[in-house]
């Protein structure tokens, strides 16, 4: 578990982060996986409804390329679908911890684009590599991995509090770059174990993280150039 301290910049509220949190939670509660919607039934009927729901809104790589063009929308809809309570809460925790600071630094529009674009491309990239896979992919992990990558670029010197079970859950503070790069290496190593097996789509995590880091780099570089051009223009004005 990791935690960072966040304070609003200029009093701004991280509306995009809160909207994404609310949207994911609302979609989960309304769907069959939460067990809170009685319209989906119980027992075998509920399990059947869950399977159909995930296949409809999630990404099934081998069907993505042979189905209707609308299937290419599922890497986006899948970002708001989660398989169970643990899946949802784990993703929302990481979004809560890292999303607000990243949004404050990037700006709302750029942060929203980063989240949706990296999440979409992470799932699409997984589907390209595993084009014949029948696994159903759901969850915001690819997008949140993008947020982690962007956070690493924007706040490399930030410090996070981590709890490690093998150290008796002692709270220890580490540089963000060390924690996030350690996490990234674990995801990268795990990609070699996922072929043909159900479970976590680690490749989507790796792709999302890399894309998020790249997005933040491009965004900050472009913003710096715009500011530099504006200052140059101001300097050229006659006095």
C-alpha positions, 0 to 999 in steps of 0.5 A: 500500500502506498500513500502520498500527501496532496494539497489543492493547488490554488484551491482547485478541486480534482474534479476529473479524478473524483468524476472517474472515481464516481463513474467507476463506482457507479458502473460497478454498483449498477452492474451484476458483479457488485451483487447489489442489483437484484435485477440480475438475479442470484446463483447460476443466473447471476453468474451467467449475467456477469459473464454476458455483461463482461463480454459485452462491455469488456475486451475479448481480443479474438472477437475485437478484430472479427466483430463489428467496428463497434467492438473497437469501443470496448477498450474504452467501456472496459475502463469502467467495468470491474470484476469484483469488489477487490478489483474495484477498490484496488484500482480506485485506491491507486487513482485516489492516491496519484490522480489528484496530484497528477491532475493538478500538475497537468490540468483537467483536460490533459489529465482526462485525455491522458487517463482515457487515451492511455487506458484505451491504447493499453487494452488495445495493445494487449489485444494486438499482441494476444490477438487470438486470446479469448480472455475478457479484459475489464478494469481501469488498470491500464489507465491507472498505470498511465497515471502512475507513469505520468506521476513518475515523470511529473513528480520524480522527487516526491516521497510516498509512504509504503506498507510492506507485509514482509516488514510487518507493515511498518510504514516506510517512506521512499522516493516515488521514482523508486517505488514506481520503477520497482512496481513497473519492473514487477509488472514487466517480469510478470508479462512472461507468465500470463500467456494462455492463463486467466488473471491480471493483464500485466502487459496492459499495465506495462503499456499504460505506464509507458504511455502515461510517462510519454504523454506527460513528457510530451505535454510538459515539453509542449507547454514549455515551448508555448510559454517560451514562445509567449515570453519571446513575443512579449519581449519583442513588443515595442516599449 
